[in-house]
Amino acid sequence: MTGAAAAGTLEQALAHAARLLDRDPAMAVEQLDEILQVAPGHPAALQLLAAARSLQGNEQGALDILMPLARSQPNWAVIHLELGLALDRCGRGQEAIDALRRAVAMKPDLPQAWRALGDCLMAAGEQAQADVAYGSHVRYSTRDPRLLAAAVALVENRIPEAEALLREHLKQAPTDVAAIRMFAEVAARLGRNEDALHLLERCLELAPSFQEARRNYALVLHRSNQPEEALVQIEHLLAADPGHLGCRNLKAVVLCRIGDYEPAIRIYADLLEHYPGNAKVWVSYGHALKTAGHFERAIAAYRRSLELEPSFGEVWWSLANLKTFRFSADELTAMRRQLARTDLAGDDRLHLEFAVGKALEDAGEYEPSFRHYAQGNAIRRTQLHYSADDTSARVRYIREHYTRDFFAERAGAGSAAHDPIFVVGLPRAGSTLIEQILSSHSQVEGTMELPEVTSITRLLRLQGDADSAMPYHGALATLDPDALRALGERYLAHTRIQRKTAAPLFIDKMPNNFMHIGLIHLMLPNAKIIDARRHPLACCFSAFKQHFARGQNFSYDLGDVGRYYRDYVALMAHFDAVLPGRIHRVLYERMVEDTEGEVRRLLDHCGLPFEASCLRFFQNTRPVRTASSEQVRQPIYREGVDHWRHYAPWLGPLASALGPVLENYPDVPVLE
């Protein structure tokens, strides 16, 4: 037989084996074994044999072929794609990511590789990188020039260009589900979540099996504070693909949002079987463990994350943020070594500055501790757009418009429900302690810092006049009693998923809701409102040395936080005047000095009989999601009241900003 004839016969045999793959993998394996006896090590035959073994369910057998084949064929992108897919199916997620990245680096126009990479990155908690991979999947899977141009613009974050191209394309092809999904991505990136949800609902109406769109839909529902609806979509996805790790990761995130930590912890533990070398999954696992009260396991998870990524600043800060945790001398040295690096990422440096500040504070080295706190705050302040003048203007507007007459005209409106107890004030003022005390009562359930009031303000803002100074407050002022009652019922419906017990009352401990007392009173006039207040220097400095995961943009400058406290005091004094007796104030220092007396007064205000369990609040094992989570699992201690005095030499700008509010505490001065 000539060489050409032999080659032709080999090609025919390979083609025949390829045709056998789908209908009879076992027969394909036999055919390929014969080919490899004639042509040992033939790459194409090995590729097909790996595919056949995979179809037979022999994933390890496929890997045994693909791993050496990828080493011997380093520039064959398709082999690295198949290796990545096989590694993912075997639960070796990080290796799968590496293989898929090699595949797309060599051959970007592999849409299947981009989609698989997106799935693996989503499972590993790398949502931003997953979004880029999914965008590249769209880019390389379309042949329509305009859609291709829009996908490229989306991947490169040229959002206005992508929006214009997609809008024009959808005029001519209004049912193109790929384009609708991309348009939803544009809306989501612009913060127009309602538009994104409507587009994705249309997408799934046209193509119910479009799983990528359904994943987007679940994610936007989660980001829009609709966890119950997000879980419905996630379960739909998992019914079709129970092993989809990205969906399981998203499910764990949503479960944590609604307070179901134990099932979330089980999901994270399973994900770590697939991604044992992924520092981000370890830290997510640590966060869930910490909130559920598994203190030592959380520390172990955080430390494992740092073994994998020693520069991971968020993890160092997560350890510091346990409050009762103390760094060893070696750990402080390790943090300082990371801070000395010139190539340290900005976010890592920010978190490390706060963590080192806490380590030095615990060691009694207050001056260098303050320097690190100040540096961390300075970095964070440059990342934010916060205006103390805007806050003061908002408070002035509320004080001018929410008058006694305003409320009298709306008396009797809103939902009659008594269920919620709102705990408001500034962060680090003792609100978690109040929540822990109240939730230790048999008739009260603790939840978390619920975002629902904020969601309602966003809804009102959209309904208001966009050109007015305060569209949310303007819209609220136009609502009739039925509309106000509907808002109260919406609040109750949207927070029901957070309630796990039959207790008739529950706590919403979002401190910043003090800005929305007018709304709360109008939609839920029978809800209780508790104001947690603490000495201004203690409260403000505690906020300054706390790096918050989100929000609290006022807290990263001593002058800003001082002005914010003044505005808060002024606003609460206003509501005390126009709604006398509506708000019960708890001063942290009085709670420390006379715990039983203050607890009895608190329970009286809530219409609750005294229960001794409220004095043993530190025995309450419920999940706690705030920076005080470990502190409130201990009895009240007096030392925390005056701890700020160690930093008094450096708090001049704060004292100046506080002015008469500091001089008169706990009384309220005459305010402008």
MIVO-51012 format. One record per residue (C-alpha): residue in one letter; x, y, z. Coordinates in steps of 0.5 Angstrom, whole numbers. Example, Ala and Ser with C-alpha at 12.3 -4.5 7.8 and 13.67 -1.06 7.14 Angstrom:
<A <25 -9 16>>;
<S <27 -2 14>>;
end
This chain:
<M <0 0 0>>;
<T <3 7 -2>>;
<G <4 12 3>>;
<A <-2 16 0>>;
<A <-7 10 0>>;
<A <-5 9 8>>;
<A <-6 16 10>>;
<G <-13 16 6>>;
<T <-15 10 10>>;
<L <-13 13 16>>;
<E <-17 19 15>>;
<Q <-23 15 13>>;
<A <-22 11 19>>;
<L <-22 17 24>>;
<A <-28 20 20>>;
<H <-32 13 21>>;
<A <-30 13 29>>;
<A <-32 21 29>>;
<R <-39 19 26>>;
<L <-40 13 31>>;
<L <-38 18 37>>;
<D <-46 20 38>>;
<R <-49 14 37>>;
<D <-45 8 39>>;
<P <-39 11 43>>;
<A <-37 4 45>>;
<M <-36 2 38>>;
<A <-32 8 37>>;
<V <-27 6 42>>;
<E <-26 0 39>>;
<Q <-25 3 32>>;
<L <-20 8 35>>;
<D <-16 3 39>>;
<E <-15 -1 33>>;
<I <-13 6 29>>;
<L <-8 7 35>>;
<Q <-5 0 34>>;
<V <-3 2 27>>;
<A <-1 10 29>>;
<P <1 10 36>>;
<G <0 17 39>>;
<H <-4 20 33>>;
<P <-6 26 36>>;
<A <-13 26 32>>;
<A <-15 19 34>>;
<L <-13 21 42>>;
<Q <-17 27 41>>;
<L <-23 22 39>>;
<L <-22 17 44>>;
<A <-22 22 50>>;
<A <-29 24 47>>;
<A <-31 17 47>>;
<R <-29 16 54>>;
<S <-33 22 56>>;
<L <-39 20 53>>;
<Q <-39 13 56>>;
<G <-38 17 63>>;
<N <-31 15 64>>;
<E <-28 23 65>>;
<Q <-22 20 69>>;
<G <-20 16 63>>;
<A <-21 22 58>>;
<L <-17 26 63>>;
<D <-11 21 62>>;
<I <-11 22 55>>;
<L <-12 30 54>>;
<M <-7 32 60>>;
<P <-1 29 56>>;
<L <-4 31 49>>;
<A <-5 38 52>>;
<R <3 38 54>>;
<S <5 35 47>>;
<Q <1 39 43>>;
<P <1 46 47>>;
<N <-1 50 41>>;
<W <-7 46 39>>;
<A <-13 51 42>>;
<V <-19 45 41>>;
<I <-15 40 46>>;
<H <-14 46 51>>;
<L <-22 47 50>>;
<E <-23 40 51>>;
<L <-18 39 57>>;
<G <-22 45 60>>;
<L <-29 42 59>>;
<A <-26 35 62>>;
<L <-23 38 68>>;
<D <-29 42 70>>;
<R <-34 36 69>>;
<C <-29 32 74>>;
<G <-29 38 79>>;
<R <-23 41 78>>;
<G <-25 48 77>>;
<Q <-19 52 78>>;
<E <-15 48 73>>;
<A <-21 48 68>>;
<I <-20 56 68>>;
<D <-13 55 67>>;
<A <-14 51 61>>;
<L <-20 55 58>>;
<R <-16 61 59>>;
<R <-10 58 55>>;
<A <-15 56 49>>;
<V <-18 63 48>>;
<A <-11 66 49>>;
<M <-9 62 43>>;
<K <-16 62 39>>;
<P <-21 67 41>>;
<D <-26 65 36>>;
<L <-28 59 40>>;
<P <-35 61 43>>;
<Q <-36 54 47>>;
<A <-29 56 50>>;
<W <-32 63 53>>;
<R <-38 60 55>>;
<A <-35 55 59>>;
<L <-30 59 62>>;
<G <-36 64 64>>;
<D <-39 58 67>>;
<C <-33 56 71>>;
<L <-31 64 73>>;
<M <-38 65 76>>;
<A <-38 58 80>>;
<A <-31 61 83>>;
<G <-35 67 85>>;
<E <-31 72 79>>;
<Q <-37 75 77>>;
<A <-34 81 73>>;
<Q <-29 76 69>>;
<A <-35 72 68>>;
<D <-39 77 65>>;
<V <-33 79 60>>;
<A <-33 72 58>>;
<Y <-40 71 57>>;
<G <-39 78 53>>;
<S <-34 74 49>>;
<H <-38 68 48>>;
<V <-44 73 45>>;
<R <-38 76 40>>;
<Y <-35 70 37>>;
<S <-42 66 36>>;
<T <-45 71 32>>;
<R <-45 73 25>>;
<D <-49 79 24>>;
<P <-44 85 23>>;
<R <-48 90 27>>;
<L <-49 85 33>>;
<L <-42 83 33>>;
<A <-40 90 33>>;
<A <-45 91 39>>;
<A <-42 85 42>>;
<V <-35 88 41>>;
<A <-37 95 44>>;
<L <-40 91 50>>;
<V <-34 87 52>>;
<E <-30 93 51>>;
<N <-34 97 56>>;
<R <-36 102 51>>;
<I <-43 102 53>>;
<P <-47 108 49>>;
<E <-44 105 43>>;
<A <-47 98 45>>;
<E <-53 101 47>>;
<A <-54 105 40>>;
<L <-52 99 36>>;
<L <-57 94 39>>;
<R <-63 99 39>>;
<E <-62 100 32>>;
<H <-61 93 31>>;
<L <-68 91 35>>;
<K <-72 96 31>>;
<Q <-71 91 25>>;
<A <-70 85 29>>;
<P <-75 86 35>>;
<T <-75 78 37>>;
<D <-67 77 36>>;
<V <-67 74 43>>;
<A <-59 74 43>>;
<A <-60 82 42>>;
<I <-65 83 47>>;
<R <-60 79 52>>;
<M <-55 84 50>>;
<F <-59 90 51>>;
<A <-61 88 58>>;
<E <-54 87 60>>;
<V <-53 95 57>>;
<A <-59 97 62>>;
<A <-56 93 68>>;
<R <-49 96 67>>;
<L <-52 103 67>>;
<G <-56 101 73>>;
<R <-63 101 70>>;
<N <-65 94 73>>;
<E <-72 95 72>>;
<D <-71 96 64>>;
<A <-66 90 65>>;
<L <-71 85 68>>;
<H <-77 87 63>>;
<L <-72 85 57>>;
<L <-70 79 60>>;
<E <-77 77 62>>;
<R <-79 78 54>>;
<C <-73 74 52>>;
<L <-75 68 56>>;
<E <-82 69 54>>;
<L <-79 68 47>>;
<A <-74 63 48>>;
<P <-76 59 55>>;
<S <-70 55 54>>;
<F <-65 60 53>>;
<Q <-61 59 60>>;
<E <-56 64 59>>;
<A <-61 69 59>>;
<R <-64 66 65>>;
<R <-58 66 69>>;
<N <-57 74 67>>;
<Y <-65 74 70>>;
<A <-63 71 76>>;
<L <-57 75 77>>;
<V <-61 82 76>>;
<L <-66 80 81>>;
<H <-61 78 86>>;
<R <-58 85 85>>;
<S <-65 88 85>>;
<N <-67 86 92>>;
<Q <-71 80 90>>;
<P <-68 74 93>>;
<E <-75 70 93>>;
<E <-76 71 85>>;
<A <-68 70 84>>;
<L <-69 63 88>>;
<V <-74 61 83>>;
<Q <-70 62 77>>;
<I <-64 59 80>>;
<E <-68 53 82>>;
<H <-71 53 74>>;
<L <-63 53 72>>;
<L <-61 47 77>>;
<A <-67 43 75>>;
<A <-64 43 68>>;
<D <-57 42 70>>;
<P <-56 40 77>>;
<G <-49 40 77>>;
<H <-48 47 75>>;
<L <-43 50 79>>;
<G <-44 58 77>>;
<C <-52 57 79>>;
<R <-50 54 86>>;
<N <-45 59 87>>;
<L <-51 64 86>>;
<K <-56 60 90>>;
<A <-51 60 96>>;
<V <-50 68 95>>;
<V <-58 69 95>>;
<L <-59 64 101>>;
<C <-54 68 105>>;
<R <-58 75 103>>;
<I <-64 72 106>>;
<G <-61 69 112>>;
<D <-61 61 110>>;
<Y <-53 61 112>>;
<E <-53 53 114>>;
<P <-55 51 107>>;
<A <-51 56 104>>;
<I <-45 54 108>>;
<R <-46 47 105>>;
<I <-46 49 98>>;
<Y <-39 53 99>>;
<A <-36 47 102>>;
<D <-38 43 96>>;
<L <-36 48 91>>;
<L <-29 48 95>>;
<E <-29 41 93>>;
<H <-28 43 86>>;
<Y <-24 50 87>>;
<P <-20 48 93>>;
<G <-15 53 91>>;
<N <-19 59 90>>;
<A <-18 64 95>>;
<K <-25 68 94>>;
<V <-29 62 95>>;
<W <-25 61 101>>;
<V <-27 68 104>>;
<S <-34 67 102>>;
<Y <-35 61 106>>;
<G <-31 64 111>>;
<H <-36 70 111>>;
<A <-42 65 111>>;
<L <-39 61 117>>;
<K <-38 68 121>>;
<T <-45 70 120>>;
<A <-48 63 123>>;
<G <-43 64 129>>;
<H <-38 58 127>>;
<F <-32 63 129>>;
<E <-26 58 129>>;
<R <-29 55 122>>;
<A <-29 62 119>>;
<I <-22 64 122>>;
<A <-19 57 119>>;
<A <-23 59 112>>;
<Y <-20 66 112>>;
<R <-13 63 114>>;
<R <-13 58 108>>;
<S <-15 64 103>>;
<L <-9 67 106>>;
<E <-5 61 105>>;
<L <-7 61 97>>;
<E <-6 69 96>>;
<P <-2 72 102>>;
<S <-4 79 99>>;
<F <-11 79 99>>;
<G <-13 85 103>>;
<E <-20 83 104>>;
<V <-19 77 108>>;
<W <-14 80 113>>;
<W <-19 86 114>>;
<S <-24 80 115>>;
<L <-20 77 121>>;
<A <-19 84 124>>;
<N <-27 85 123>>;
<L <-28 80 127>>;
<K <-27 85 133>>;
<T <-25 79 138>>;
<F <-20 76 134>>;
<R <-13 78 135>>;
<F <-7 78 130>>;
<S <0 75 132>>;
<A <6 78 132>>;
<D <8 74 126>>;
<E <1 76 122>>;
<L <3 83 123>>;
<T <9 82 120>>;
<A <6 79 114>>;
<M <1 84 113>>;
<R <7 90 114>>;
<R <11 86 109>>;
<Q <5 86 104>>;
<L <4 93 105>>;
<A <11 94 103>>;
<R <10 92 96>>;
<T <10 97 90>>;
<D <6 92 86>>;
<L <0 91 91>>;
<A <-7 92 88>>;
<G <-11 99 91>>;
<D <-16 95 94>>;
<D <-11 90 98>>;
<R <-7 96 100>>;
<L <-14 99 103>>;
<H <-16 93 107>>;
<L <-9 92 109>>;
<E <-9 99 112>>;
<F <-15 98 116>>;
<A <-13 91 118>>;
<V <-6 93 121>>;
<G <-9 99 124>>;
<K <-14 94 128>>;
<A <-8 90 130>>;
<L <-4 96 132>>;
<E <-10 98 136>>;
<D <-10 92 140>>;
<A <-3 92 141>>;
<G <-4 99 145>>;
<E <0 103 139>>;
<Y <-5 108 138>>;
<E <-1 113 134>>;
<P <1 108 129>>;
<S <-5 105 129>>;
<F <-9 112 127>>;
<R <-4 113 122>>;
<H <-6 107 118>>;
<Y <-13 108 119>>;
<A <-12 115 116>>;
<Q <-9 112 110>>;
<G <-14 107 109>>;
<N <-19 112 110>>;
<A <-16 117 105>>;
<I <-15 111 100>>;
<R <-22 110 100>>;
<R <-25 117 100>>;
<T <-21 118 93>>;
<Q <-26 112 91>>;
<L <-32 115 93>>;
<H <-37 121 91>>;
<Y <-39 124 97>>;
<S <-42 131 99>>;
<A <-43 133 106>>;
<D <-47 139 103>>;
<D <-51 135 99>>;
<T <-53 131 106>>;
<S <-54 137 109>>;
<A <-59 140 104>>;
<R <-63 133 104>>;
<V <-64 134 111>>;
<R <-66 141 111>>;
<Y <-71 139 105>>;
<I <-74 134 110>>;
<R <-74 138 116>>;
<E <-78 144 112>>;
<H <-83 139 108>>;
<Y <-85 134 113>>;
<T <-88 138 118>>;
<R <-94 137 124>>;
<D <-99 139 119>>;
<F <-96 134 113>>;
<F <-97 128 118>>;
<A <-104 131 121>>;
<E <-107 131 113>>;
<R <-105 124 112>>;
<A <-107 121 119>>;
<G <-110 114 118>>;
<A <-106 112 112>>;
<G <-102 106 111>>;
<S <-102 99 113>>;
<A <-105 98 120>>;
<A <-99 92 121>>;
<H <-95 92 127>>;
<D <-90 87 125>>;
<P <-84 91 124>>;
<I <-79 94 129>>;
<F <-74 99 126>>;
<V <-68 100 129>>;
<V <-64 107 126>>;
<G <-59 111 128>>;
<L <-51 111 126>>;
<P <-47 105 124>>;
<R <-43 103 130>>;
<A <-48 106 135>>;
<G <-50 100 139>>;
<S <-56 98 134>>;
<T <-54 91 133>>;
<L <-54 90 141>>;
<I <-61 93 141>>;
<E <-63 88 136>>;
<Q <-59 82 140>>;
<I <-63 84 146>>;
<L <-70 85 142>>;
<S <-69 78 138>>;
<S <-68 75 145>>;
<H <-75 76 146>>;
<S <-80 70 145>>;
<Q <-84 75 141>>;
<V <-79 78 136>>;
<E <-75 75 131>>;
<G <-68 79 129>>;
<T <-67 79 121>>;
<M <-61 83 118>>;
<E <-60 90 115>>;
<L <-66 90 110>>;
<P <-65 94 104>>;
<E <-73 94 103>>;
<V <-74 101 105>>;
<T <-68 103 100>>;
<S <-72 100 95>>;
<I <-78 103 96>>;
<T <-75 110 96>>;
<R <-72 108 89>>;
<L <-79 106 86>>;
<L <-81 113 89>>;
<R <-75 117 86>>;
<L <-77 114 79>>;
<Q <-84 116 80>>;
<G <-82 123 82>>;
<D <-80 129 77>>;
<A <-73 128 75>>;
<D <-72 135 74>>;
<S <-74 137 82>>;
<A <-69 137 87>>;
<M <-72 131 91>>;
<P <-76 127 87>>;
<Y <-77 121 92>>;
<H <-80 126 97>>;
<G <-84 130 92>>;
<A <-87 123 89>>;
<L <-89 121 97>>;
<A <-92 127 98>>;
<T <-97 126 92>>;
<L <-99 119 95>>;
<D <-106 118 97>>;
<P <-108 113 103>>;
<D <-109 107 99>>;
<A <-102 108 95>>;
<L <-99 109 102>>;
<R <-102 103 105>>;
<A <-100 99 98>>;
<L <-93 101 100>>;
<G <-93 98 107>>;
<E <-96 92 104>>;
<R <-91 91 99>>;
<Y <-85 92 105>>;
<L <-89 87 109>>;
<A <-89 82 103>>;
<H <-82 83 100>>;
<T <-79 82 107>>;
<R <-83 76 109>>;
<I <-78 71 106>>;
<Q <-73 74 112>>;
<R <-78 71 117>>;
<K <-76 64 119>>;
<T <-80 64 125>>;
<A <-87 65 128>>;
<A <-86 71 132>>;
<P <-91 76 131>>;
<L <-85 82 131>>;
<F <-79 82 127>>;
<I <-73 87 127>>;
<D <-71 91 121>>;
<K <-64 94 123>>;
<M <-62 98 117>>;
<P <-58 104 121>>;
<N <-59 109 115>>;
<N <-67 109 115>>;
<F <-67 115 120>>;
<M <-67 119 113>>;
<H <-73 115 111>>;
<I <-77 116 118>>;
<G <-83 120 114>>;
<L <-84 114 109>>;
<I <-84 109 115>>;
<H <-89 113 119>>;
<L <-93 114 113>>;
<M <-93 107 110>>;
<L <-93 103 117>>;
<P <-96 108 122>>;
<N <-96 102 128>>;
<A <-89 100 127>>;
<K <-84 101 132>>;
<I <-78 106 131>>;
<I <-72 105 136>>;
<D <-66 111 135>>;
<A <-59 108 137>>;
<R <-55 113 139>>;
<R <-48 114 142>>;
<H <-43 119 144>>;
<P <-41 123 138>>;
<L <-33 122 139>>;
<A <-34 114 140>>;
<C <-39 113 135>>;
<C <-36 117 129>>;
<F <-29 115 131>>;
<S <-31 108 131>>;
<A <-34 109 124>>;
<F <-28 112 121>>;
<K <-24 106 123>>;
<Q <-29 101 120>>;
<H <-28 99 113>>;
<F <-36 98 111>>;
<A <-37 93 105>>;
<R <-42 98 102>>;
<G <-45 105 103>>;
<Q <-43 109 109>>;
<N <-39 114 104>>;
<F <-39 119 109>>;
<S <-35 115 114>>;
<Y <-28 116 111>>;
<D <-26 123 113>>;
<L <-27 126 120>>;
<G <-30 132 118>>;
<D <-35 129 114>>;
<V <-37 124 119>>;
<G <-38 129 124>>;
<R <-42 133 120>>;
<Y <-46 127 118>>;
<Y <-47 126 126>>;
<R <-50 133 126>>;
<D <-55 132 121>>;
<Y <-57 126 124>>;
<V <-58 129 131>>;
<A <-62 135 127>>;
<L <-66 131 123>>;
<M <-68 126 129>>;
<A <-70 132 134>>;
<H <-74 135 128>>;
<F <-78 128 128>>;
<D <-78 128 136>>;
<A <-82 135 135>>;
<V <-87 134 129>>;
<L <-88 126 131>>;
<P <-88 127 139>>;
<G <-87 120 143>>;
<R <-86 116 136>>;
<I <-79 115 137>>;
<H <-76 111 143>>;
<R <-68 113 144>>;
<V <-63 108 147>>;
<L <-57 112 149>>;
<Y <-51 106 149>>;
<E <-48 109 155>>;
<R <-54 108 159>>;
<M <-55 101 156>>;
<V <-48 100 159>>;
<E <-49 103 166>>;
<D <-56 101 167>>;
<T <-58 95 162>>;
<E <-64 92 166>>;
<G <-67 99 167>>;
<E <-66 101 159>>;
<V <-68 94 157>>;
<R <-75 94 161>>;
<R <-76 101 158>>;
<L <-74 99 151>>;
<L <-79 93 152>>;
<D <-85 97 154>>;
<H <-84 102 148>>;
<C <-85 96 144>>;
<G <-91 93 148>>;
<L <-88 87 150>>;
<P <-87 84 157>>;
<F <-81 83 160>>;
<E <-77 77 159>>;
<A <-70 75 163>>;
<S <-68 72 156>>;
<C <-67 79 154>>;
<L <-61 80 159>>;
<R <-58 74 157>>;
<F <-58 76 150>>;
<F <-51 74 149>>;
<Q <-53 67 149>>;
<N <-57 68 143>>;
<T <-54 64 137>>;
<R <-58 67 131>>;
<P <-54 69 125>>;
<V <-51 76 126>>;
<R <-49 80 119>>;
<T <-46 86 122>>;
<A <-39 88 124>>;
<S <-41 87 132>>;
<S <-43 80 130>>;
<E <-38 77 135>>;
<Q <-38 83 140>>;
<V <-46 82 141>>;
<R <-44 74 143>>;
<Q <-41 77 149>>;
<P <-44 80 156>>;
<I <-44 88 155>>;
<Y <-37 91 157>>;
<R <-35 98 160>>;
<E <-29 98 157>>;
<G <-32 100 150>>;
<V <-35 106 152>>;
<D <-29 111 153>>;
<H <-24 107 148>>;
<W <-24 113 143>>;
<R <-20 117 148>>;
<H <-14 113 146>>;
<Y <-14 117 140>>;
<A <-17 124 142>>;
<P <-10 127 140>>;
<W <-12 126 133>>;
<L <-19 127 133>>;
<G <-19 135 133>>;
<P <-22 135 126>>;
<L <-28 131 128>>;
<A <-29 135 134>>;
<S <-29 141 130>>;
<A <-34 139 125>>;
<L <-39 136 131>>;
<G <-39 143 134>>;
<P <-45 144 139>>;
<V <-47 137 138>>;
<L <-41 135 142>>;
<E <-41 140 147>>;
<N <-48 138 149>>;
<Y <-49 131 149>>;
<P <-53 127 150>>;
<D <-58 133 150>>;
<V <-59 137 143>>;
<P <-57 144 142>>;
<V <-61 149 139>>;
<L <-60 147 132>>;
<E <-61 152 125>>;
end
